[in-house]
Amino acid sequence: MEKFKAEKNMESKVHPPIKGFTHVELIDDVGNFIYRELIKLGVDPKIAYETAFSCISIYILEKFKEKGVEYLIPMSVFLPETEEERMESIEKLANDLGIIVLKETAKGIAEAPLFPTYPENSSLAELVNNSGKLIYDKIITLQDGV
């Protein structure tokens, strides 16, 4: 009987993904950002699309799935017991996810054969940094509520 109580208690701590913060929605935001930035840099739209798609589908999505990001986000929002803990939890998650996106975007750009000048190219380096900032900024909005 005690085991059943423990399982039931655990189930009440599991929250579904938050609308706007699923793997698909987050990587869609990053992919659109990468695409738009590459277009601004004068990259052919087809190449920009393929590069953005590669970054999000090969690199970022795999990391997000591996880490269980869809479930980490609601845990960071709903599980902390105090408002201070919730704010800290969301900020840590925003930092962690921003770093993941930055690193994985850097890998995707670096391995794209059309960008041999990365990371020396300051525009591409800025794009990579801003991709991480994009996710940080989106996650941190959860501090204001869901």
C-alpha positions in Angstrom: 0.0 0.0 0.0 2.8 2.4 0.8 4.3 1.9 -2.7 1.0 2.9 -4.3 0.9 6.2 -2.2 4.5 7.0 -3.3 3.6 6.4 -7.0 0.5 8.5 -6.8 2.4 11.3 -5.1 5.1 11.2 -7.8 2.4 11.4 -10.5 1.1 14.6 -9.1 4.5 16.2 -9.6 4.7 15.4 -13.3 3.4 18.2 -15.5 2.7 18.2 -19.2 4.7 20.4 -21.5 3.8 24.0 -21.5 2.2 25.4 -24.7 4.8 27.4 -26.5 7.6 25.6 -24.8 7.6 22.1 -26.4 10.6 20.8 -28.3 8.9 21.5 -31.6 8.0 25.1 -30.7 11.4 25.9 -29.3 13.4 24.6 -32.2 11.0 26.2 -34.6 11.8 29.6 -33.0 15.5 28.9 -33.3 15.3 27.5 -36.9 13.3 30.6 -38.0 15.8 32.9 -36.3 18.8 31.1 -37.9 17.1 31.2 -41.3 16.3 34.9 -41.1 19.8 35.8 -39.9 21.5 33.8 -42.7 19.2 35.6 -45.3 20.3 39.0 -43.8 23.9 37.9 -44.3 23.2 37.3 -48.0 23.0 33.5 -47.9 20.9 31.9 -50.7 17.5 31.1 -49.2 17.7 27.4 -50.0 21.1 27.1 -48.3 19.9 29.2 -45.4 16.9 26.8 -45.0 19.0 23.7 -45.2 21.5 25.1 -42.7 18.8 26.1 -40.3 17.0 22.8 -40.7 20.3 20.9 -40.1 21.0 22.9 -36.9 17.7 22.3 -35.4 16.9 18.7 -36.6 20.3 17.1 -36.2 21.8 19.0 -33.3 19.4 20.9 -31.1 16.4 18.6 -31.2 18.5 15.6 -30.3 19.9 17.4 -27.3 16.5 18.6 -26.2 15.1 15.1 -26.4 18.1 13.7 -24.6 17.6 16.1 -21.7 13.8 15.9 -21.7 13.5 19.6 -22.1 9.7 19.5 -22.6 9.4 18.1 -19.0 12.3 20.1 -17.5 10.5 23.3 -18.2 7.3 22.6 -16.4 9.3 21.1 -13.5 11.3 24.3 -13.2 8.1 26.3 -13.2 5.7 24.3 -11.0 7.9 22.2 -8.6 9.9 24.8 -6.6 8.1 25.5 -3.3 8.9 29.2 -3.0 8.8 32.0 -5.4 12.6 32.6 -5.0 13.3 28.9 -5.8 11.0 29.1 -8.8 12.8 32.2 -10.1 16.3 30.6 -9.6 15.1 27.3 -11.2 13.8 29.1 -14.3 17.0 31.2 -14.6 19.2 28.2 -14.3 17.2 26.4 -16.9 17.2 29.4 -19.2 21.0 29.5 -18.9 21.4 25.8 -19.5 19.2 25.7 -22.5 20.7 28.9 -24.0 24.1 27.3 -23.7 22.9 24.0 -25.4 21.4 26.0 -28.3 24.5 28.1 -28.6 26.8 25.0 -28.7 24.6 23.0 -31.0 24.1 25.9 -33.4 27.8 26.4 -33.4 28.3 22.8 -34.4 25.8 23.0 -37.1 27.2 26.2 -38.6 30.8 24.9 -38.2 30.0 21.7 -40.0 28.1 23.4 -42.8 30.5 23.2 -45.8 29.5 26.7 -47.0 30.7 28.4 -43.8 34.5 27.7 -43.7 35.2 31.0 -42.0 33.2 30.3 -38.9 34.1 31.1 -36.1 36.4 33.9 -37.5 33.4 35.4 -39.3 32.0 37.8 -36.7 28.5 37.8 -38.2 28.2 34.1 -38.0 29.6 34.1 -34.4 27.0 36.8 -33.5 24.3 34.6 -35.1 25.4 31.7 -32.9 25.5 33.7 -29.7 22.1 35.3 -30.5 20.5 31.9 -31.0 21.4 31.0 -27.5 20.2 34.3 -26.2 16.9 33.8 -28.1 16.1 30.7 -26.1 17.4 32.2 -22.8 15.1 35.2 -23.3 12.1 33.0 -24.1 12.6 30.7 -21.1 13.2 33.6 -18.7 9.7 34.9 -19.6 8.3 32.1 -17.5 9.4 34.0 -14.4 6.4 36.3 -15.1 4.0 33.3 -15.1 2.6 30.8 -17.5 
